[in-house]
Amino acid sequence: MIIVDDLNDWVGCLGGHPGVQTPHLDQLAKRGVLFTNAHVPSPVCNPSRVAVLTGRMPATSGVYDNKPIWHEWMPHVPSIPSHFKASGYQVYGGGKVNHHMPGFNRRSDWHEYFDQRFDGAYQDQLSRGQDVSDFQWTDGFPLNGLASVKALTQPPKNPREFDWGPLGKSDDETGDGRMIRWAEALLSHPPKEPFFMAAGIYRPHLPMYAPEAYFKGHPTESIALPALKADDLEDVPPAGKAMAAHRADDFKLVVESGRYRELLQAYMASVSFADAMVGRLLDALDAGSAAHNTIVVLWSDHGWHLGEKNRLHKMTLWERSTRIPMVLAASGWTEAGGRCDRAVGAIDLFPTLIQLCDLPELSLLDGQSLVPLLKDPAQSWTRPALTTYGQGNHAVRSDRYRFIHYANGDEELYDHHGDPHEWHNLASDSRSDQIKEQLRAWLPEHDAKPLKQRKPNL
């Protein structure tokens, strides 16, 4: 299992951006089935990863943001690694699999875990246990010292990591590179017993650092700008505008400071770096003794806005935040080069792996097995993908439509057949009432109360 952080559809096989270089991801897509319309349970790291790894959507678990340490509230809930472990597998993990802050990874789920140190001033201070609440930008930060920073009424919420640029390091000297070396060593001499391994790649998450060669591969002058619409938020209801306003000044700052192409370059360079790490994992697997009978699954915890809807970051219920690359290659189950355009969710991975690996069935999983689509990617599939951000806020994505329903009753509807950028909200058009009603039926019947940061001592 390969998990890439903040990876949207800017990969070659999905065509999200014409200039991105992802040869290894593209090759992986050809090994099995590429789900071209895959979406996350939540556009936030912790709730998305908790949902995929436990099979429980945020509306079921109450994990809506990055604060709750899930296993303190759900100590007996199995996860994908713990279920494999209980089923006799040797279970290994490394890098960012669960949310990366201390305490979020339930250590009993694994036989061995490789902790990853991330690259950047914020991560280095954090790893040393220092208080970073008053972090000051230092020399070298792209936006350091700009008058526009001080002029903003609301400076970047995350200055500790709002940075990008080439690293003076080799691939192996980066945090991701060190984790990959650990994984390569394991794959070169896999255990005799069946094994499960999860490798979490931190890039392209902020700060967007990558070795210099990946920046040179995406010169700023040749980068195509994404399709943007200046008045994109005019037909968005108040609840949607409020969601878009979160960290909205970050995009304004980047544009006004003339750093927009630099940021795009940094994201693309970080994606290509992550792609190279994926390639090394696949090469190590192919060179080892387990290549012939190992299932490979790749997914991302959510997408990332790069100016669409006038914002950077994730944390919205629009396509750019929810759509991810998702690939599953399983000998005997998938044929090379399969493409599935049905709307599916990463929440479906747990029951899918249970079926593929013939593990004991589990009750209370919110997803459903994708094995029928692995066998026939074009077959009928009536269930849409659901994404949740905060209690009562949901997006339902079908093969054609995106329907958003906010907790206050506000709604949006987009027809992807003619509006791939979601520029035209059709929710107020009475001709769309029947479509909205059909999609509204897939909303959760009950929204769990949000869990607090830590479970109180009992």
Legacy VTK file of the C-alpha trace (Angstrom):
# vtk DataFile Version 3.0
C-alpha trace
ASCII
DATASET POLYDATA
POINTS 458 float
0.000 0.000 0.000
1.438 3.324 -1.123
-0.084 6.527 0.279
0.909 9.890 -1.215
0.041 13.068 0.669
-1.898 15.941 -0.984
-1.735 14.381 -4.457
-4.518 15.675 -6.691
-5.114 14.678 -10.330
-1.935 16.392 -11.581
-0.516 13.063 -12.724
0.016 12.021 -16.316
-2.447 9.133 -16.355
-5.273 11.408 -15.140
-4.392 14.354 -17.357
-4.898 16.943 -14.628
-2.002 19.076 -15.897
-0.278 18.807 -19.285
3.275 19.363 -18.061
3.562 17.157 -15.005
6.065 14.304 -15.162
4.938 11.118 -13.415
6.274 8.168 -15.437
6.240 5.717 -12.523
2.688 6.482 -11.445
1.643 6.198 -15.070
3.380 2.837 -15.348
1.716 1.619 -12.150
-1.659 2.614 -13.606
-0.933 0.314 -16.550
-0.240 -2.642 -14.241
-3.803 -2.884 -12.981
-6.955 -0.774 -12.769
-6.782 3.013 -12.607
-9.865 4.528 -10.976
-10.217 7.818 -12.833
-13.128 9.081 -10.725
-11.933 8.186 -7.204
-12.662 10.418 -4.222
-11.655 10.681 -0.592
-13.826 10.316 2.533
-12.669 13.759 3.703
-10.496 16.562 2.264
-8.413 16.656 5.464
-5.504 14.420 6.423
-6.533 12.838 9.726
-10.225 12.169 8.997
-9.430 10.851 5.520
-6.748 8.458 6.723
-8.806 7.330 9.708
-11.742 6.628 7.422
-9.759 4.620 4.853
-7.719 2.713 7.415
-10.700 1.836 9.654
-13.432 1.673 7.009
-15.560 4.187 8.941
-16.665 7.460 7.391
-16.412 10.695 9.423
-20.184 10.758 9.917
-19.833 7.318 11.547
-16.726 7.910 13.660
-17.026 11.607 14.507
-13.453 12.245 13.275
-13.916 15.409 11.220
-10.575 17.206 11.646
-6.931 16.719 12.553
-7.373 16.871 16.325
-8.875 13.552 17.497
-6.465 10.693 18.127
-8.799 8.056 16.724
-7.652 4.979 18.649
-8.130 6.705 22.003
-11.830 6.924 21.208
-12.068 3.659 19.282
-9.541 1.345 20.963
-11.186 -1.864 19.770
-11.855 -0.790 16.183
-9.673 -2.763 13.748
-7.612 -0.996 11.111
-6.342 -2.358 7.816
-2.898 -3.171 9.278
-4.278 -4.604 12.510
-6.710 -6.826 10.613
-3.907 -8.171 8.435
-1.828 -8.707 11.578
-4.638 -10.605 13.294
-4.975 -12.727 10.150
-1.396 -13.993 10.318
0.421 -11.420 8.173
3.716 -9.794 9.033
2.810 -6.105 9.066
5.206 -3.244 8.324
4.719 0.487 7.992
6.820 3.549 7.334
6.454 7.264 6.734
3.122 9.049 6.871
0.413 6.397 7.002
-1.699 7.682 9.869
-1.697 11.396 10.640
1.980 12.118 11.315
1.785 14.022 14.587
2.880 12.105 17.718
0.334 9.650 19.102
-1.849 9.155 16.017
-0.198 5.911 14.963
-1.426 2.942 17.020
1.836 1.046 17.434
0.173 -2.262 18.231
-1.094 -2.380 14.628
2.407 -3.131 13.328
5.229 -5.582 13.776
7.695 -2.928 12.641
7.392 0.759 11.861
9.908 3.162 10.342
9.420 6.688 11.657
10.068 9.377 9.102
11.648 12.743 9.777
10.271 15.359 7.459
12.142 18.122 5.695
11.755 21.728 6.758
12.311 24.171 9.576
8.883 23.527 11.079
9.266 19.761 11.076
12.810 19.946 12.442
11.712 22.153 15.341
8.711 19.962 15.987
10.820 16.809 16.048
13.004 18.409 18.721
9.942 19.171 20.813
10.301 22.935 20.523
7.380 25.318 20.786
6.667 26.501 17.260
3.621 28.648 18.055
5.709 31.812 17.514
7.623 30.522 14.516
9.238 33.325 12.516
10.009 33.048 8.826
13.741 32.855 8.289
15.967 33.801 5.372
15.222 31.638 2.384
11.463 31.468 2.701
10.034 32.623 -0.657
7.724 35.205 0.863
9.957 36.371 3.722
10.251 40.134 4.037
7.638 41.026 1.448
5.582 44.077 2.286
2.470 42.247 1.074
2.829 39.811 3.963
2.505 42.554 6.557
-0.229 44.275 4.535
-2.521 41.269 4.723
-5.289 41.502 7.293
-4.880 37.765 7.844
-1.342 36.477 7.180
-0.883 32.804 6.267
-2.336 30.524 8.888
0.505 28.070 8.421
3.716 30.101 8.050
5.619 27.238 9.680
5.203 25.171 6.520
4.110 27.660 3.859
7.372 27.370 1.985
8.806 25.798 -1.133
12.008 25.486 -3.100
14.817 23.136 -4.134
16.599 21.219 -1.413
20.349 20.966 -1.297
19.973 17.250 -0.650
20.039 14.046 -2.622
16.893 11.901 -2.809
18.248 9.563 -0.140
18.953 12.427 2.257
15.307 13.535 2.348
12.793 12.197 4.848
10.919 10.372 2.106
14.163 9.006 0.701
15.182 7.536 4.047
11.823 5.808 4.351
12.143 4.443 0.816
15.575 2.991 1.616
14.020 1.147 4.560
11.221 -0.183 2.341
13.665 -1.230 -0.376
15.676 -3.255 2.120
12.541 -4.998 3.336
11.272 -5.761 -0.158
14.652 -7.134 -1.198
14.403 -9.782 1.535
10.685 -10.176 2.272
9.559 -12.497 5.057
8.541 -16.041 4.252
5.137 -15.381 5.774
2.481 -13.326 3.951
3.167 -9.658 4.571
1.411 -6.314 4.440
3.463 -3.144 4.007
2.278 0.473 3.972
4.637 3.190 2.735
3.519 6.778 3.309
5.175 9.426 1.104
4.981 12.946 2.549
5.410 14.982 -0.634
3.853 16.942 -2.291
2.600 18.237 1.075
3.785 21.662 2.172
6.521 22.746 2.523
7.077 21.807 -1.123
10.729 20.836 -0.950
12.377 18.475 -3.404
15.916 17.997 -4.711
16.902 20.569 -7.302
16.716 18.232 -10.301
12.935 17.971 -9.981
12.598 21.766 -10.109
14.800 21.927 -13.198
12.472 19.418 -14.835
9.626 21.937 -14.565
10.978 25.346 -15.641
8.611 28.129 -14.627
8.446 29.704 -18.099
6.947 26.552 -19.608
4.327 25.847 -16.913
0.733 26.057 -18.126
-1.522 27.864 -15.679
-4.594 25.973 -14.458
-7.995 27.044 -15.728
-9.286 29.697 -13.336
-12.403 31.879 -13.266
-12.110 35.208 -11.494
-15.755 35.255 -10.359
-15.835 31.541 -9.587
-17.429 32.033 -6.169
-20.270 34.321 -7.266
-22.844 31.515 -7.572
-21.589 29.654 -4.499
-23.887 29.834 -1.445
-22.737 31.385 1.871
-21.661 28.069 3.396
-19.466 27.334 0.388
-17.969 30.817 0.436
-17.193 30.429 4.130
-15.394 27.150 3.402
-13.439 28.773 0.563
-12.442 31.698 2.783
-10.300 29.467 4.990
-6.686 30.470 4.210
-7.900 32.354 1.126
-5.323 35.085 1.703
-2.546 32.602 0.976
-3.468 32.526 -2.720
-3.828 36.300 -2.812
-0.385 36.635 -1.258
1.256 34.283 -3.753
-0.311 36.018 -6.760
0.361 39.563 -5.575
3.972 38.736 -4.781
4.520 37.298 -8.265
5.277 33.824 -6.925
2.371 31.921 -8.497
4.429 30.136 -11.140
7.050 29.348 -8.510
4.416 27.670 -6.365
3.102 25.666 -9.312
6.656 24.630 -10.127
7.221 23.546 -6.536
4.045 21.452 -6.482
4.897 19.794 -9.787
8.487 19.191 -8.681
7.241 17.654 -5.449
4.822 15.448 -7.381
7.638 14.260 -9.645
9.791 13.576 -6.592
6.992 11.523 -5.024
6.638 9.743 -8.358
10.334 8.812 -8.253
9.842 7.363 -4.774
6.927 5.287 -6.071
9.168 4.051 -8.865
11.808 2.910 -6.411
9.221 0.976 -4.410
7.971 -0.771 -7.533
11.503 -1.554 -8.708
12.356 -3.050 -5.327
9.207 -5.154 -5.361
9.849 -6.372 -8.909
13.411 -7.327 -8.078
12.418 -9.345 -5.012
10.901 -12.769 -4.537
7.396 -11.496 -3.757
6.710 -9.734 -7.048
4.514 -12.445 -8.543
1.892 -12.536 -5.796
1.841 -9.077 -4.216
-1.131 -6.747 -4.546
-0.231 -3.078 -5.051
-2.655 -0.325 -4.107
-1.957 3.414 -4.310
-4.096 6.280 -3.060
-3.822 9.820 -1.721
-5.472 11.244 1.377
-6.973 14.155 -0.613
-6.369 16.577 -3.445
-5.087 20.146 -3.380
-6.288 23.462 -4.823
-3.770 25.472 -6.831
-5.882 28.567 -7.456
-9.182 26.928 -8.358
-12.055 28.545 -6.477
-9.547 31.319 -5.617
-7.674 29.265 -3.057
-4.726 27.095 -2.222
-4.828 24.106 0.121
-7.529 21.438 0.434
-10.431 21.514 2.918
-13.314 22.012 0.486
-15.987 19.758 -1.003
-15.118 20.585 -4.624
-13.461 18.303 -7.175
-9.948 19.625 -6.710
-9.984 18.677 -3.029
-11.675 15.286 -3.309
-10.398 13.667 -6.514
-7.298 11.507 -6.190
-5.267 8.977 -8.174
-6.209 5.468 -7.040
-4.720 2.323 -8.565
-5.128 -1.320 -7.676
-3.034 -4.019 -9.331
-3.677 -7.622 -8.300
-2.516 -10.582 -10.333
-5.434 -12.852 -11.145
-7.959 -10.117 -10.396
-6.983 -7.217 -12.637
-5.869 -6.972 -16.243
-3.096 -4.610 -17.222
-4.248 -1.234 -18.483
-7.704 -1.262 -16.931
-9.463 2.081 -16.500
-12.599 2.505 -14.429
-14.547 5.745 -14.809
-17.161 4.915 -12.158
-17.343 7.193 -9.129
-15.800 5.282 -6.232
-14.386 6.112 -2.835
-11.125 5.315 -1.086
-13.418 4.175 1.747
-13.976 1.065 -0.397
-10.369 -0.118 -0.109
-10.726 -1.948 3.221
-13.542 -4.292 2.106
-11.789 -4.712 -1.249
-8.571 -5.918 0.377
-10.530 -8.218 2.671
-12.020 -9.927 -0.364
-8.815 -10.013 -2.409
-6.789 -11.507 0.442
-9.571 -13.741 1.775
-9.451 -12.196 5.242
-12.229 -12.657 7.819
-15.196 -10.416 7.102
-15.754 -7.373 9.303
-19.067 -5.765 10.134
-19.728 -2.029 10.310
-17.569 -1.067 7.336
-19.036 1.850 5.400
-17.459 0.979 2.062
-18.150 -1.829 -0.374
-15.758 -4.095 -2.237
-14.512 -2.874 -5.603
-13.726 -6.405 -6.793
-16.630 -6.388 -9.306
-15.077 -3.316 -10.939
-11.641 -4.908 -10.906
-13.084 -7.773 -12.927
-15.099 -5.517 -15.239
-14.236 -1.792 -14.937
-17.095 -0.801 -17.266
-19.912 -2.553 -15.452
-22.841 -0.667 -13.946
-22.164 0.917 -10.547
-24.988 2.793 -8.864
-23.361 3.880 -5.626
-21.721 7.349 -5.736
-18.699 8.507 -3.739
-19.265 10.446 -0.514
-16.951 13.096 0.950
-17.478 14.820 4.301
-15.853 17.942 5.695
-17.150 18.878 9.131
-20.355 17.649 10.702
-23.270 17.785 8.258
-21.279 18.968 5.215
-21.196 16.393 2.431
-20.435 16.038 -1.273
-21.984 13.235 -3.329
-20.086 12.489 -6.544
-21.762 10.306 -9.166
-20.349 9.427 -12.569
-21.727 12.712 -13.896
-22.683 15.067 -11.071
-21.288 16.612 -7.903
-23.941 17.489 -5.331
-22.932 19.379 -2.183
-25.193 19.719 0.844
-24.049 21.892 3.741
-25.150 21.611 7.351
-27.141 24.860 7.077
-29.086 23.569 4.065
-27.121 25.378 1.338
-26.567 23.289 -1.785
-24.509 23.162 -4.971
-24.834 21.001 -8.081
-22.366 20.665 -10.965
-22.706 18.707 -14.189
-19.276 17.364 -15.128
-20.363 16.439 -18.630
-20.254 20.104 -19.606
-18.632 21.756 -16.608
-15.451 19.905 -15.576
-14.172 22.908 -13.612
-17.388 23.276 -11.578
-17.933 26.870 -12.645
-21.736 26.759 -12.918
-23.787 25.939 -9.859
-27.106 24.445 -11.019
-28.640 23.975 -7.576
-31.104 26.854 -7.941
-32.353 25.634 -11.327
-35.708 23.899 -10.848
-34.879 21.584 -13.747
-32.250 19.999 -11.479
-34.642 19.165 -8.649
-34.973 15.505 -9.573
-31.218 15.049 -9.843
-30.675 16.682 -6.489
-33.314 14.488 -4.894
-31.672 11.345 -6.263
-28.270 12.352 -4.966
-29.633 13.646 -1.670
-30.744 10.091 -0.920
-27.070 9.110 -0.500
-26.417 11.559 2.324
-25.779 9.979 5.749
-28.897 9.380 7.782
-27.043 10.426 10.918
-23.980 12.626 11.505
-21.948 11.610 14.555
-20.978 14.289 17.020
-17.411 15.535 16.569
-14.807 13.840 18.746
-12.655 16.035 20.909
-8.902 16.206 20.633
-8.120 13.662 23.311
-10.300 11.219 25.155
-10.650 12.178 28.836
-9.217 9.825 31.414
-11.855 7.399 32.659
LINES 1 459
458 0 1 2 3 4 5 6 7 8 9 10 11 12 13 14 15 16 17 18 19 20 21 22 23 24 25 26 27 28 29 30 31 32 33 34 35 36 37 38 39 40 41 42 43 44 45 46 47 48 49 50 51 52 53 54 55 56 57 58 59 60 61 62 63 64 65 66 67 68 69 70 71 72 73 74 75 76 77 78 79 80 81 82 83 84 85 86 87 88 89 90 91 92 93 94 95 96 97 98 99 100 101 102 103 104 105 106 107 108 109 110 111 112 113 114 115 116 117 118 119 120 121 122 123 124 125 126 127 128 129 130 131 132 133 134 135 136 137 138 139 140 141 142 143 144 145 146 147 148 149 150 151 152 153 154 155 156 157 158 159 160 161 162 163 164 165 166 167 168 169 170 171 172 173 174 175 176 177 178 179 180 181 182 183 184 185 186 187 188 189 190 191 192 193 194 195 196 197 198 199 200 201 202 203 204 205 206 207 208 209 210 211 212 213 214 215 216 217 218 219 220 221 222 223 224 225 226 227 228 229 230 231 232 233 234 235 236 237 238 239 240 241 242 243 244 245 246 247 248 249 250 251 252 253 254 255 256 257 258 259 260 261 262 263 264 265 266 267 268 269 270 271 272 273 274 275 276 277 278 279 280 281 282 283 284 285 286 287 288 289 290 291 292 293 294 295 296 297 298 299 300 301 302 303 304 305 306 307 308 309 310 311 312 313 314 315 316 317 318 319 320 321 322 323 324 325 326 327 328 329 330 331 332 333 334 335 336 337 338 339 340 341 342 343 344 345 346 347 348 349 350 351 352 353 354 355 356 357 358 359 360 361 362 363 364 365 366 367 368 369 370 371 372 373 374 375 376 377 378 379 380 381 382 383 384 385 386 387 388 389 390 391 392 393 394 395 396 397 398 399 400 401 402 403 404 405 406 407 408 409 410 411 412 413 414 415 416 417 418 419 420 421 422 423 424 425 426 427 428 429 430 431 432 433 434 435 436 437 438 439 440 441 442 443 444 445 446 447 448 449 450 451 452 453 454 455 456 457
